Every structure is written in C-alpha cells, then in structure tokens.
Amino acid sequence: MHALKQIRRVLRPDGVLADLRPDRFSEPDQPQPRFPSVRWASGGRELPAGVLEKAPENLRRHRTATRELHRAIRQGLFVLESTETYPFRFHFRTQEIFETFLRIGWKQTTLEVPARRRLQAIQRAHPKGRIVVIEPFRLNILKKQGGG
C-alpha cells in the first residue's frame, strides 16, 4: 500500500497509473493461481507440455499486490478505469536458452520433472520447433481519485 500511496502522491490530479504484471491472481481470494503454460511449437501447432511452477514466496507477493491494489481502490485512492488480460508469449529456440532463462530471469520458477519429461518427449517426436511459454498478463488502468 505504501508504494501505491507514494505513486498517488506524485501523480497530477488527473494522473493515470498503468499496473502491468503477470495475472497470477485476478481476485485477492482466488484459490488457485494462474501459471504460465509451456508448449512445443512445431509445424504450425503448439503441443502443451505443462506449466511453470512458481515458488510460494513469488505467489505470496502476487497475491499481496492484488490485495493491496483492491484495497487502494476501496479506499478511494484510485478508480479502476479499465482492465485487460492477454497472453504474453516468450519464444525460446533451444532447451539450453530456455533453461538459462529459467535460471537467470525467472529465478523463482521451475519446470517440474513430469512437465520436463513431456516437453522432451514432444521435442523428440517433433524435432523442428521451439519452446513457447504463455504467461497470462493483466493491465489495470487506474485514475487518481480526488485532488492533490
């Protein structure tokens, strides 16, 4: 909440905040998070292999961010002008590039053994292709409520 209050403080009276993030929890009390799906794209088709699991701390941060945003709206700090959700697509040419990105870019993310095995089996059956990760994203457009 502190960050949202600070953002509101520096926004002009008609200022707008764009909140863009992975859409783990669209509602604060949503029981299960949305995870990125992992697919093998080959021959114009995308074959599902599984999902990328997120560490509990990662999920706690996402749930807290959703709760705080809803709280700021309830308290009248912002008005939710619009929301859009969309699939953000990451493409990886090789397993090695994908694994490096998991290690460096998505440190709190894992491809569990069953999904990894499915991905490898699909790759063997369709050797020409690439890994595609589809991450659900949400864009909230919020307008500063009230004056200064």
HUPE-V243942 format. One line per field, one symbol per residue. phi: phi as a letter, one per 30 degrees, with the letter a starting at -180 (. if undefined). psi: psi as a letter, one per 40 degrees, with the letter a starting at -180 (. if undefined). A space follows every 50 residues. Layout:
phi=???
psi=???
This chain:
phi=.eddddddecddecdbccccaecdbdbecedcdccdccbccaiicccdcl bddcdedddddddddddddddddddidbcddabbcadccccbdbdddddd dddcdcdcbbcdeddddddddddddbdcladbcccdcbcccccdcide
psi=dddddddddeiidfiihhhhiigdhdidehdhihihihihhhfeihhhda ihiiidddddddddddddddddddeedihhdihhiihhhhhhdidddddd dddddgdfhihidddddddddddddgdhaihhhhhhihhhhhhhhaa.
